Amino acid sequence: MKVDPKHLAQLSVIVEAGSFQSAANRLGTTQPALSRNMKSLESRLGTPLFQREGRRSIPNALALRLSRNGLAIRLAEEQAAIVADQTAKGSVGELRIGAPPIVSGRFLSNALTQFIKDSPNCSIEIRTGLVHELRTMLERGQVDLVFGPASLAEPVDGLDFEELIDDGVGVMCRAGHALASRQQIMTSDLEAQVWLAHSRGSLLRQQTEAAMIASGVRSMQIGCETDSIRSVLEIVSETDLITTMPKATTAPYLEDRLVFLPFDHPRFHRPLGAIRRANAMSSRIEDRFLKLLKQTMRRAPRR
């Protein structure tokens, strides 16, 4: 037997209100319309739900029992409406983002911390990886939003890129390095140094080598190679090795230990932004996080 859940919900209001007229007022309908619905429910059940006492209709035991089911339906509808409203506002849902290790660190952490405080009902998943790994995650739908360099989206059709900052690459060394006090850095200075190189195949390694060649650096002496950003920062801060890192996303880690040298090249240009699938609808929760991230970036001190 199939019972109209709307009729059960209305029955629960009648029981709560104590009369058909009061229930009709709560429901925003008329008393005759409500009476017709209850007669339809009684017909479906094959048994009466009310007994007459003068002018009053008193719910019987079956009506009281079914009214509890009707109340559960109303509560479920109310909760669904709340969730739908929160989802529309971007305060509930799932945020799945990916980023390279240096970007997923302090560059995103302030915004993520605030977002978690503001949206306790949101589920957040953060995935890290190299550029090709992040691209695969995005294409497979494992993440909805990736924060990374523009080149992550350029070779692939169907990806949209929204620039946030120019995270230009710079040559970095420890604060006490002999080159740190130089006002100008020559290509011969870079050729004379021992380098800490990023892992082969990484975008940063490729961009560094391309910029060095274009600058006239004939050779780079590699003393250490790693795919760990944490190792890069720690090793360079304690040795005379030099390396390259994205300036904006590395700035929070410099402290008084590390500095960027006054050496630049157009090949070091590195737009960083938000990347999404072009055919995927952006959710309010993604838009809210992007807005918060932009606000956080505007408040961040410039180095």
Secondary structure, 3 states (H helix, E strand, C coil): CCCCHHHHHHHHHHHHHCCHHHHHHHHCCCHHHHHHHHHHHHHHHCCCCEEEECCEEEECHHHHHHHHHHHHHHHHHHHHHHHHHHHHHCCEEEEEEEECHHHHHHHHHHHHHHHHHHCCEEEEEEEECCHHHHHHHHHCCCCCEEEEEHHHCCCCCCEEEEEEEECCEEEEEECCCHHHHCCCCCHHHHHCCEEEEECCCCHHHHHHHHHHHHHCCCCCEEEEEECCHHHHHHHHHHCCCEEEEEHHHHHHHHCCCEEECCCCCHHHCCEEEEEEECCCCCCHHHHHHHHHHHHHHHHCCCC
